[in-house]
Amino acid sequence: MAKTAITFFGRSALFILLLLLLYSGSPVARADTLQLSSLNWPPYSGQMLQQQGACVAVVKAALAAMGHELKINFYPWSRAIKLAGMPGSPYLGYFPEYYHQSDKFIFSKPLGFSQLALVEQVQRPVSWQQLQDLQRYNLGVVKDYVNTESLDRAMDSGRQPFELANSDEQNLRKLAAARIDAVVIDANVYRYLLRQQGMEELEGKLKLNRQLLASKGLLVAFRNSEEGQRWRDIFDQGLARIDAKSILEQHLKYH
């Protein structure tokens, strides 16, 4: 009789425990993987960089704070954007991006900030006070990069002379050869590139202009869909839980 009672109560306790697990108001969150596309844009992102770059380290940390993971693939910039916007694509967004008006994408809160600058020739510096002053110079910009809204509008309207390049490196070499007057580039990207093999020779020929074009937020662009909005909200919550500035600065020191 005693043995039967113990067995009965043991089974009852197990049954109650199972009920508590099934009807608990705080179930264990399921870890998901967010897939994003990016580009080789060191020191912010790149397949061969430590933790794949400073911005990638921040995105991974923000998702990890919410119990999720990041899967990322690197493409030429135009393709990274195209893949993220294609219906049925596994990529729900791309990064790092500057804010711009878009129907296809919605944007996260800033991972950090990019100092958008002009690089000029040492022997032929660019003199300007306001954006209209730049219209007497031929600027080098990278194809499909967002710059500043005013500058992009001036280029689209034909008021601002410019030439397209496929990369920042190509633009800097064109500038060193005096084929253009200045290059629009992130200041950290410029400093990184000049330290790379084969680019050191440009250091004595080029320098940053003393006046910044803008300080721009570095963002994740999520597809403008229900799933994209869900992940944007998850990501923003995770971003608020980490010290993104510290992570970004620490990784920028490595490069």
C-alpha positions in Angstrom: 0.0 0.0 0.0 2.8 2.5 0.9 4.7 1.6 -2.3 1.6 2.2 -4.4 1.0 5.6 -2.8 4.5 6.7 -3.4 4.2 5.7 -7.1 0.9 7.5 -7.4 2.2 10.7 -5.8 5.3 10.5 -7.9 3.3 10.2 -11.1 1.0 13.1 -10.0 4.0 15.4 -9.3 5.4 14.6 -12.8 2.0 15.3 -14.4 1.7 18.6 -12.6 5.3 19.6 -13.7 4.4 18.8 -17.3 1.3 21.0 -17.0 3.3 23.8 -15.6 5.8 23.6 -18.5 3.1 23.4 -21.1 1.0 26.3 -19.8 3.8 28.5 -18.4 3.4 32.2 -19.3 7.1 32.5 -20.2 8.1 29.9 -22.7 11.7 29.5 -23.7 12.4 31.8 -26.7 13.4 30.0 -29.9 16.7 31.1 -31.4 16.4 32.3 -35.0 18.9 33.3 -37.6 18.7 36.6 -39.5 20.2 36.6 -43.0 21.6 39.8 -44.3 23.8 40.8 -47.3 26.7 43.2 -47.1 29.8 44.3 -49.0 33.5 44.5 -48.4 33.8 48.0 -47.0 36.6 47.8 -44.5 36.9 48.6 -41.6 33.2 48.4 -41.2 32.5 45.1 -43.0 34.5 42.5 -44.9 34.9 38.8 -45.2 38.6 38.8 -44.3 38.4 41.3 -41.3 38.4 40.3 -37.7 34.8 39.3 -36.8 34.0 40.4 -40.4 34.3 44.1 -39.5 33.3 46.7 -36.9 29.6 47.0 -38.0 29.2 43.3 -38.3 30.5 42.9 -34.7 27.8 45.3 -33.5 25.0 43.6 -35.5 26.0 40.2 -34.1 26.1 41.5 -30.6 22.7 43.1 -30.8 21.1 39.9 -32.2 22.9 37.8 -29.6 21.4 40.0 -26.9 18.0 38.9 -28.1 19.0 35.3 -28.4 19.4 35.2 -32.2 22.2 34.8 -34.7 23.4 36.5 -37.9 24.2 34.8 -41.2 25.9 37.2 -43.6 27.2 37.0 -47.2 29.3 39.6 -49.0 28.7 40.9 -52.5 29.4 43.9 -54.6 27.3 46.7 -53.2 24.7 46.9 -56.0 24.1 43.2 -55.8 23.9 43.2 -52.0 21.1 45.8 -52.3 19.3 43.9 -55.1 19.4 40.6 -53.3 18.0 42.1 -50.1 15.0 43.6 -52.0 14.1 40.5 -54.1 10.9 38.7 -53.1 11.7 35.2 -52.0 15.3 36.1 -51.2 16.8 34.6 -48.0 18.2 38.0 -47.2 15.8 40.2 -45.1 18.1 43.3 -45.4 21.5 44.6 -46.0 24.0 46.9 -44.2 25.8 49.2 -43.5 23.7 51.8 -45.1 22.9 55.5 -44.7 19.3 56.7 -44.4 17.5 57.6 -47.6 14.0 57.7 -48.8 12.9 54.2 -49.8 9.7 52.2 -50.3 11.5 48.9 -50.4 13.4 49.2 -47.1 12.9 50.4 -43.5 15.9 51.3 -41.3 17.2 50.4 -37.9 18.5 52.8 -35.3 22.2 53.7 -35.8 24.9 51.2 -35.1 27.3 54.1 -35.1 28.2 57.1 -37.2 30.2 57.6 -40.3 32.2 60.8 -40.9 31.5 61.5 -44.6 34.4 63.6 -45.9 36.2 64.8 -49.0 39.7 63.6 -49.9 41.7 66.1 -52.0 45.1 66.3 -53.6 47.8 67.8 -51.4 48.9 70.1 -54.1 45.3 71.1 -55.2 43.1 71.4 -52.1 39.4 72.0 -52.4 38.1 75.3 -51.0 34.4 75.4 -50.0 32.1 76.8 -47.4 28.7 75.6 -48.6 27.6 72.7 -50.8 27.1 74.9 -53.9 30.8 75.8 -53.8 31.6 72.2 -54.7 29.9 72.6 -58.1 33.1 74.0 -59.6 34.8 70.7 -58.8 34.5 67.2 -60.4 33.8 64.8 -57.6 34.4 61.0 -57.5 31.6 58.9 -56.0 31.0 55.1 -55.9 28.2 53.7 -58.0 25.0 53.2 -55.9 26.5 54.6 -52.7 24.2 57.1 -50.8 26.1 60.3 -50.0 24.2 63.3 -48.6 20.6 64.0 -49.7 21.6 67.5 -51.0 24.7 66.3 -52.8 22.9 63.4 -54.4 20.1 65.7 -55.5 22.6 68.1 -57.0 24.3 65.3 -58.9 20.9 63.9 -60.2 19.9 67.4 -61.4 23.2 67.9 -63.3 24.3 70.8 -61.1 27.2 68.9 -59.5 29.8 67.4 -61.8 30.8 63.9 -60.8 32.3 60.6 -62.0 31.2 57.1 -61.0 33.7 54.4 -59.8 33.2 50.8 -58.8 35.1 51.2 -55.5 36.7 53.7 -53.1 40.1 52.4 -54.1 39.4 53.2 -57.8 38.3 56.7 -56.8 41.5 57.4 -54.8 43.7 56.2 -57.6 41.8 58.5 -60.1 42.3 61.4 -57.6 46.0 60.7 -57.2 46.3 60.8 -61.0 44.4 64.2 -61.1 41.6 62.7 -63.2 39.1 64.1 -60.7 39.2 67.0 -58.1 38.1 65.2 -54.9 36.6 62.0 -53.6 33.5 61.5 -51.4 34.4 58.9 -48.8 34.0 57.8 -45.2 37.0 59.1 -43.2 37.7 55.7 -41.5 37.5 53.9 -44.9 40.0 56.4 -46.3 42.5 55.9 -43.4 42.1 52.1 -43.7 42.7 52.0 -47.4 45.9 54.1 -47.3 47.4 51.6 -44.9 46.9 48.7 -47.4 49.6 47.2 -49.6 49.9 49.0 -52.9 48.1 52.1 -51.6 50.9 53.6 -49.4 52.3 55.6 -52.3 49.1 57.7 -52.3 49.6 59.0 -48.8 51.9 61.8 -49.7 49.6 62.9 -52.6 46.2 62.9 -50.8 44.7 64.2 -47.6 41.4 64.7 -46.0 39.7 68.1 -46.5 39.4 69.9 -43.2 35.6 70.3 -43.5 33.2 67.3 -43.2 30.3 66.8 -45.5 28.2 65.2 -42.8 28.0 62.8 -39.9 25.8 59.9 -41.1 24.2 57.1 -39.1 25.3 53.6 -40.1 22.1 51.6 -40.3 20.7 48.1 -41.2 18.2 48.4 -44.1 15.4 45.8 -43.6 13.0 44.8 -46.3 9.7 46.7 -46.0 7.6 43.6 -45.2 5.9 42.2 -42.1 8.9 39.9 -41.5 11.4 42.8 -42.1 9.5 45.0 -39.6 9.6 42.2 -37.0 13.3 41.8 -37.3 13.9 45.5 -37.3 12.1 45.8 -34.0 14.0 42.8 -32.6 17.3 44.3 -33.7 16.6 47.7 -32.3 15.7 46.2 -28.9 19.0 44.3 -29.0 20.9 47.4 -29.9 19.5 49.1 -26.9 20.9 46.3 -24.6 24.5 46.6 -25.8 27.2 49.3 -25.8 27.4 49.6 -29.6 29.7 52.6 -29.5 32.3 50.7 -27.5 32.1 47.7 -29.7 32.5 49.8 -32.8 35.4 51.8 -31.5 37.2 48.7 -30.2 37.0 47.0 -33.6 38.0 50.1 -35.5 41.3 50.1 -33.5 42.1 46.6 -34.9 42.1 47.8 -38.5 
